[in-house]
Amino acid sequence: MILLCFLNAPRRVLVKRRAIRTTSSSRNSQKLMKTKALKKSKAQVAPPDPDAPARKQQLKAYEEALKYFQQQKFHRAKESLQRVLEGPSKELADRATMHVRICEQRISRPPAPVVKSAEDHYTQGVALMNLGRWDEAREHFDRARKAAPKADHIVYAMAALDCLTGEADSAMANLKIAIQLRPENRYHARNDEDFSFLQEDPRFTELLYPEREASGG
């Protein structure tokens, strides 16, 4: 019985695997396919920009111009910007054009005067006051007064500036000091249009016309 089962059992078949060998023709075909794929990828790459070196030099000149511009070296900045205008990039050229205009404006502007003495500050303050630049004028008058606190014409100018800016109390205080330092300022103020703002102020009348108060009229 045991022998019969052994005889009827299925027989195992051993299959020998064969290694797949590539022939020379198949290798050549694969190599050809790789070559074609490489050529195709190269064909898809954009061609080199012939203006690339010029663009690089243009950008370098623009950065150089900005450096000089920030240092307020406007002549040298303009020279660098002129080179930018010759480059191929229209965007950089447009920016350079704008900066060239600014450089020309700064170059043509006269240098600011060097202000040192009390008289220099006073003169500068009067000029700014005539231009309506009140805050800047006041800064110069303040510096002039600190340098020469007994200069009546400086205090008088500060009183006039106070009047022009509508500061009645400060104007009266400064005008009183200016008259104390030099009594002739009383007569100047009577005919000074800068003090028209105080014409209706009784304190102004009392200060400029003390003879009226003395006579009771």
C-alpha positions in Angstrom: 0.0 0.0 0.0 2.8 2.3 0.8 4.6 1.3 -2.3 1.6 2.0 -4.4 1.3 5.6 -3.1 4.9 6.2 -3.8 4.6 5.0 -7.4 1.5 7.1 -8.0 3.1 10.4 -6.6 3.7 13.2 -9.3 7.2 13.5 -10.6 9.0 16.9 -10.0 10.3 18.4 -13.2 13.4 20.6 -12.9 13.5 23.5 -15.3 16.9 25.0 -16.1 16.9 28.8 -16.5 18.8 30.2 -19.4 20.6 33.5 -19.1 19.4 36.1 -21.6 22.3 37.3 -23.6 22.2 40.6 -25.6 23.5 40.3 -29.1 25.8 43.0 -30.6 22.9 44.2 -32.7 20.7 44.8 -29.7 23.5 46.6 -27.9 24.0 48.9 -30.9 20.3 49.5 -31.0 20.2 50.6 -27.4 23.2 52.8 -27.8 21.6 54.5 -30.8 18.4 55.1 -28.8 20.4 56.8 -26.0 22.3 58.9 -28.5 19.0 60.1 -30.1 17.5 60.9 -26.7 20.6 62.9 -25.7 20.5 64.9 -29.0 16.8 65.6 -28.5 17.4 66.9 -24.9 20.2 69.2 -26.2 18.0 70.5 -29.0 15.4 71.6 -26.4 17.9 73.8 -24.5 17.6 77.5 -25.3 20.5 78.9 -27.4 23.0 81.1 -25.6 22.2 84.8 -25.4 24.7 86.7 -27.5 24.0 89.9 -25.4 24.7 88.1 -22.1 28.2 89.6 -21.6 27.0 93.1 -22.5 24.0 92.7 -20.1 26.4 91.7 -17.3 28.6 94.7 -17.9 25.5 96.9 -18.0 24.3 95.6 -14.7 27.7 96.1 -13.2 27.8 99.7 -14.3 24.3 100.3 -12.9 25.3 98.9 -9.5 28.4 101.1 -9.6 26.3 104.2 -10.4 24.0 103.5 -7.5 26.9 103.3 -5.1 28.2 106.7 -6.2 24.7 108.1 -6.1 24.3 107.0 -2.5 27.6 108.6 -1.7 26.4 111.9 -3.4 29.2 111.7 -5.9 26.8 112.7 -8.7 29.5 113.4 -11.4 30.9 109.9 -11.1 27.4 108.4 -10.8 26.4 110.2 -14.1 29.5 108.8 -15.9 28.5 105.2 -14.8 24.9 105.8 -15.8 26.0 106.9 -19.3 27.6 103.4 -19.8 24.3 101.8 -18.6 22.4 103.7 -21.4 24.6 102.0 -24.0 23.7 98.5 -22.8 21.1 96.1 -24.4 18.7 96.0 -21.4 15.9 98.6 -21.9 14.7 98.2 -18.3 18.1 99.2 -16.9 18.4 102.0 -19.5 15.1 103.4 -18.4 16.2 103.4 -14.7 19.5 105.0 -15.7 17.7 107.8 -17.5 15.7 108.7 -14.4 18.8 108.7 -12.3 20.7 110.8 -14.8 18.0 113.5 -14.5 18.4 113.5 -10.7 22.2 113.7 -11.0 21.9 116.7 -13.3 19.6 118.5 -10.9 21.9 117.8 -8.0 25.0 118.9 -9.9 23.4 122.2 -11.1 22.2 123.0 -7.5 24.5 125.5 -5.8 26.3 124.2 -2.7 24.7 125.1 0.6 26.5 128.0 2.3 28.6 127.1 5.3 26.9 128.8 8.2 29.0 129.5 11.3 28.7 132.9 13.0 25.6 134.6 14.5 25.5 137.0 11.6 25.6 134.1 9.1 22.7 132.4 10.9 20.8 135.7 11.0 21.3 136.3 7.3 20.2 132.8 6.4 17.2 133.1 8.7 16.0 136.3 7.0 16.4 134.8 3.6 14.4 131.7 4.6 11.8 133.9 6.2 11.3 135.8 3.0 10.8 132.5 1.2 8.1 131.5 3.7 10.2 128.6 5.1 9.3 129.5 8.7 10.6 126.4 10.6 14.0 126.6 8.9 14.2 130.3 9.5 13.4 129.9 13.2 16.2 127.3 13.6 18.8 129.8 12.3 17.4 132.6 14.4 17.6 130.4 17.5 21.3 129.6 16.7 22.0 133.2 16.1 20.5 134.3 19.4 22.4 131.6 21.3 25.6 132.9 19.7 24.7 136.6 20.3 22.0 137.0 22.9 22.4 140.8 23.1 22.0 141.4 19.4 18.8 143.4 19.2 18.3 142.9 15.4 18.2 139.1 15.9 15.6 139.3 18.6 13.6 141.8 16.5 13.7 139.4 13.6 12.4 136.6 15.8 9.5 138.9 16.9 8.7 139.5 13.2 8.8 135.8 12.5 6.5 135.1 15.5 4.1 137.7 14.1 4.1 136.0 10.6 3.3 132.6 12.1 0.5 134.0 14.4 2.3 133.6 17.7 1.2 136.9 19.4 2.5 136.2 22.9 5.9 135.2 21.7 6.0 138.2 19.3 5.2 140.6 22.0 7.8 139.2 24.4 10.6 139.3 21.8 9.6 142.7 20.5 9.7 144.1 24.1 13.3 142.6 24.6 14.4 144.1 21.2 13.2 147.5 22.3 14.9 147.2 25.7 18.1 146.4 23.9 17.7 149.2 21.5 14.9 151.7 21.9 15.0 152.7 18.2 13.3 149.4 17.4 10.1 150.9 18.8 9.9 153.3 15.9 10.9 150.7 13.3 8.1 148.4 14.5 5.5 151.1 14.1 6.0 151.1 10.3 6.9 147.5 9.9 4.3 145.5 7.9 5.5 142.3 9.5 3.8 143.4 12.7 0.4 144.2 11.1 -0.9 141.0 12.9 -0.6 142.9 16.2 -2.2 146.2 15.2 -5.4 145.4 17.0 -3.7 144.1 20.1 -3.8 146.7 23.0 -0.5 145.4 24.3 1.2 146.3 21.0 -0.2 149.9 21.2 0.9 150.2 24.7 4.4 149.0 23.9 4.9 151.1 20.7 3.1 154.3 21.8 3.9 154.8 25.5 3.4 158.5 25.1 -0.3 157.9 24.6 -0.6 156.0 27.8 1.3 158.8 29.6 -1.0 161.5 28.3 -4.1 159.4 29.0 -5.1 159.3 25.3 
